[in-house]
Amino acid sequence: MKKLKERWNIDSNWRLTVVFIVFSITGSSAAKFAGPITESLGITKALDWYLYWPFRILIVFPVYQVLLVFFGWLFGEFKFFWSFEKKMLRSMKLGFLLKD
């Protein structure tokens, strides 16, 4: 835990716990929202698995990004998660989506 706190520049165990909670809630929420979104786009499990799952993953990704910042803000960690989000997008060569 100490190395993780240093890497993320987190100063307390409580703050680290909040960060873990945000990651947990975000992942669960993004997975839950992906179902109705894919169905509304006409992408259902009636499609073959090799079509359905890649589409679902492509939908989960942007939903996760938005929810991560939202839940980070909700839990008082907006600055941490906005910085985390920017680093993640840049590492995925999607930094052009940011207006810095």
C-alpha positions as CSV (number, residue, x, y, z in Angstrom):
1,M,0.0,0.0,0.0
2,K,2.9,2.3,0.8
3,K,4.2,2.2,-2.8
4,L,0.7,2.8,-4.2
5,K,0.3,5.8,-2.0
6,E,3.6,7.2,-3.1
7,R,2.9,6.5,-6.8
8,W,-0.5,8.2,-6.6
9,N,0.8,11.0,-4.2
10,I,-1.8,10.1,-1.6
11,D,-1.1,11.1,1.9
12,S,-3.5,9.0,4.1
13,N,-5.0,5.6,4.3
14,W,-8.5,7.2,4.4
15,R,-7.9,8.9,1.1
16,L,-6.6,5.7,-0.4
17,T,-9.7,3.9,0.8
18,V,-11.9,6.5,-0.9
19,V,-10.0,6.1,-4.1
20,F,-10.5,2.3,-4.0
21,I,-14.2,2.8,-3.3
22,V,-14.5,5.2,-6.3
23,F,-12.8,2.6,-8.6
24,S,-15.2,-0.1,-7.3
25,I,-18.4,1.9,-7.7
26,T,-17.3,3.1,-11.2
27,G,-16.5,-0.3,-12.5
28,S,-19.7,-1.8,-11.2
29,S,-21.8,1.1,-12.5
30,A,-20.2,1.2,-16.0
31,A,-20.8,-2.6,-16.4
32,K,-24.4,-2.1,-15.2
33,F,-25.1,0.8,-17.6
34,A,-23.5,-1.0,-20.6
35,G,-26.5,-3.4,-20.8
36,P,-29.3,-0.9,-21.3
37,I,-27.1,1.2,-23.6
38,T,-26.2,-1.7,-25.9
39,E,-29.8,-2.8,-26.0
40,S,-31.0,0.7,-26.9
41,L,-28.5,0.6,-29.8
42,G,-29.9,-2.7,-30.9
43,I,-26.9,-4.7,-29.8
44,T,-28.3,-7.7,-27.9
45,K,-27.0,-11.1,-26.9
46,A,-28.9,-12.4,-30.0
47,L,-25.8,-11.4,-32.0
48,D,-22.9,-13.8,-32.0
49,W,-20.6,-13.4,-29.0
50,Y,-17.7,-12.2,-31.2
51,L,-19.9,-9.2,-32.2
52,Y,-21.7,-8.5,-29.0
53,W,-18.8,-8.4,-26.6
54,P,-16.5,-6.1,-28.6
55,F,-19.3,-3.7,-29.0
56,R,-20.2,-3.9,-25.3
57,I,-16.6,-3.3,-24.3
58,L,-16.4,-0.3,-26.7
59,I,-19.4,1.1,-25.0
60,V,-18.2,0.4,-21.4
61,F,-14.9,2.3,-22.0
62,P,-16.3,5.8,-22.5
63,V,-19.0,5.3,-19.9
64,Y,-16.3,4.3,-17.4
65,Q,-14.2,7.3,-18.1
66,V,-17.1,9.7,-17.5
67,L,-18.3,7.9,-14.4
68,L,-14.8,7.8,-12.9
69,V,-14.5,11.6,-12.9
70,F,-18.1,12.0,-11.8
71,F,-17.8,9.6,-8.8
72,G,-14.4,11.1,-8.0
73,W,-16.1,14.5,-7.8
74,L,-18.9,13.1,-5.8
75,F,-16.5,11.7,-3.2
76,G,-14.3,14.8,-3.1
77,E,-11.5,13.5,-5.2
78,F,-12.1,15.3,-8.5
79,K,-8.5,16.6,-8.7
80,F,-7.0,13.1,-8.3
81,F,-9.3,11.4,-10.8
82,W,-9.1,14.2,-13.4
83,S,-5.4,13.9,-13.3
84,F,-5.6,10.1,-13.4
85,E,-8.0,10.3,-16.4
86,K,-5.7,12.6,-18.3
87,K,-2.7,10.3,-17.7
88,M,-4.7,7.3,-18.8
89,L,-5.9,8.9,-22.0
90,R,-2.4,10.1,-22.9
91,S,-1.0,6.7,-22.3
92,M,-3.6,5.3,-24.7
93,K,-2.6,7.9,-27.3
94,L,-6.0,9.6,-26.8
95,G,-4.6,12.8,-25.4
96,F,-6.0,14.7,-28.4
97,L,-9.4,14.4,-26.6
98,L,-8.2,16.7,-23.9
99,K,-8.2,20.5,-24.1
100,D,-5.1,21.5,-22.1
